Amino acid sequence: MRSRLLPLPLLLLVLLPDLPLRAQDPMRSGAADPTRRGAWQIGAFIGSARNSPNDGALGTIPHRDHLMLGIQAGTPVLRLGVIRVSYLAQLLPLVIISDRAAPEFDPYLDANGIPRLPQRAYAVGVSPFGLEIASPANLRFSVFGATAGGGLVFTNPFPDITGRRTNFTLEAGGGVRVRIGAAQWAQLGYKYHHISNAGTAFANPGLDGNVFYAGYQWSVRLPQ
């Protein structure tokens, strides 16, 4: 009888040391933190802005609306206490800029007096130079601030025929993330988005947008 019971304590001695390790694994316990070193945050977002400001600080083109679809990836590069600093990169497969005033006024006419400015301009772009500062996201809520720079290629010269198809972008903003799963988050954010050709064309008025966006992110660990 005793010989049959001996394997049970031995089995417990083998399994118990491993139990705390498993319980502390954040991916299994539902408390994954995407701001840990070695983890990548991958996600998608959609953003929009209405009636671009004309405050003279950067952009001076009014009455434009933004719509953008983006894919973002980031990974932590530095830890400062509870704060994580991450590198970010964005791919923008679709950006649409709409001109509210185009049907009403167009100073650029062809030989037949027909307006040459399209009501909408389409672009694709990339922002490979990004940085994010965030609180750990293993709690229910976390906050972040981010900035990024890159470029857009439009289907026609932008913002009008005196501009260029290729423009540069600069953005800064922040937001909040809500954990909705073991390694998934929903996010809401705002960013001030600037577009200009940096003086490489005849005209460089610049276009700004107060972009509000929503997205979904998940955390993965890539082989190192």
ZICOR-V413733 format. One record per residue. RES is the residue in one small letter. OMEGA is omega in whole degrees, 0 to 359 (* if undefined). NEAR is the number of other ideal C-beta (glycine too) atoms within 10 Angstrom. Layout:
((RES & OMEGA & NEAR) (RES & OMEGA & NEAR))
This chain:
((m & 180 & 4) (r & 181 & 5) (s & 179 & 6) (r & 183 & 7) (l & 182 & 8) (l & 181 & 9) (p & 182 & 9) (l & 176 & 9) (p & 179 & 9) (l & 178 & 9) (l & 178 & 10) (l & 179 & 10) (l & 180 & 9) (v & 187 & 9) (l & 186 & 10) (l & 179 & 9) (p & 182 & 8) (d & 183 & 9) (l & 179 & 10) (p & 180 & 9) (l & 180 & 8) (r & 181 & 10) (a & 182 & 9) (q & 178 & 10) (d & 186 & 11) (p & 180 & 16) (m & 181 & 14) (r & 185 & 11) (s & 180 & 12) (g & 181 & 11) (a & 181 & 16) (a & 179 & 23) (d & 183 & 20) (p & 180 & 29) (t & 174 & 26) (r & 175 & 17) (r & 180 & 11) (g & 179 & 9) (a & 176 & 22) (w & 173 & 15) (q & 179 & 25) (i & 181 & 16) (g & 180 & 20) (a & 180 & 13) (f & 174 & 20) (i & 183 & 14) (g & 179 & 23) (s & 176 & 15) (a & 181 & 22) (r & 172 & 15) (n & 183 & 13) (s & 183 & 25) (p & 177 & 18) (n & 185 & 16) (d & 177 & 10) (g & 181 & 8) (a & 177 & 11) (l & 180 & 15) (g & 180 & 22) (t & 181 & 17) (i & 180 & 21) (p & 170 & 15) (h & 176 & 15) (r & 177 & 24) (d & 179 & 16) (h & 166 & 22) (l & 183 & 18) (m & 174 & 23) (l & 185 & 15) (g & 173 & 20) (i & 187 & 15) (q & 175 & 22) (a & 180 & 17) (g & 178 & 25) (t & 181 & 21) (p & 177 & 20) (v & 183 & 12) (l & 176 & 12) (r & 179 & 13) (l & 185 & 8) (g & 178 & 5) (v & 182 & 9) (i & 176 & 12) (r & 175 & 26) (v & 185 & 14) (s & 170 & 23) (y & 181 & 15) (l & 172 & 18) (a & 181 & 16) (q & 170 & 22) (l & 181 & 16) (l & 182 & 20) (p & 179 & 13) (l & 172 & 13) (v & 180 & 22) (i & 175 & 14) (i & 181 & 25) (s & 180 & 15) (d & 180 & 22) (r & 186 & 14) (a & 184 & 13) (a & 181 & 17) (p & 185 & 10) (e & 185 & 8) (f & 178 & 10) (d & 181 & 16) (p & 182 & 9) (y & 182 & 10) (l & 176 & 11) (d & 185 & 8) (a & 180 & 5) (n & 179 & 5) (g & 181 & 6) (i & 180 & 8) (p & 179 & 14) (r & 179 & 13) (l & 177 & 19) (p & 178 & 16) (q & 180 & 13) (r & 175 & 13) (a & 182 & 24) (y & 182 & 16) (a & 168 & 23) (v & 183 & 14) (g & 179 & 22) (v & 176 & 18) (s & 185 & 21) (p & 184 & 13) (f & 183 & 14) (g & 180 & 19) (l & 180 & 17) (e & 173 & 22) (i & 187 & 17) (a & 172 & 24) (s & 180 & 17) (p & 184 & 15) (a & 177 & 27) (n & 174 & 16) (l & 182 & 11) (r & 181 & 9) (f & 173 & 11) (s & 180 & 21) (v & 181 & 13) (f & 171 & 21) (g & 185 & 14) (a & 174 & 21) (t & 182 & 18) (a & 177 & 22) (g & 181 & 15) (g & 182 & 18) (g & 178 & 18) (l & 173 & 22) (v & 184 & 15) (f & 178 & 20) (t & 179 & 12) (n & 179 & 15) (p & 186 & 20) (f & 5 & 25) (p & 174 & 26) (d & 187 & 20) (i & 176 & 13) (t & 181 & 12) (g & 181 & 23) (r & 175 & 19) (r & 181 & 15) (t & 180 & 17) (n & 178 & 25) (f & 180 & 17) (t & 175 & 21) (l & 183 & 18) (e & 177 & 21) (a & 180 & 15) (g & 182 & 19) (g & 181 & 15) (g & 183 & 20) (v & 175 & 14) (r & 178 & 25) (v & 180 & 13) (r & 182 & 20) (i & 179 & 13) (g & 182 & 11) (a & 181 & 14) (a & 180 & 21) (q & 181 & 15) (w & 167 & 22) (a & 182 & 15) (q & 174 & 20) (l & 183 & 13) (g & 177 & 20) (y & 173 & 15) (k & 175 & 21) (y & 189 & 18) (h & 182 & 24) (h & 178 & 19) (i & 175 & 29) (s & 178 & 24) (n & 176 & 21) (a & 176 & 13) (g & 180 & 8) (t & 178 & 12) (a & 182 & 16) (f & 180 & 12) (a & 179 & 14) (n & 182 & 16) (p & 180 & 15) (g & 180 & 21) (l & 178 & 25) (d & 177 & 25) (g & 173 & 26) (n & 189 & 16) (v & 172 & 20) (f & 186 & 17) (y & 176 & 20) (a & 182 & 13) (g & 180 & 19) (y & 180 & 14) (q & 172 & 21) (w & 184 & 16) (s & 178 & 22) (v & 175 & 14) (r & 179 & 12) (l & 178 & 9) (p & 180 & 3) (q & * & 4))
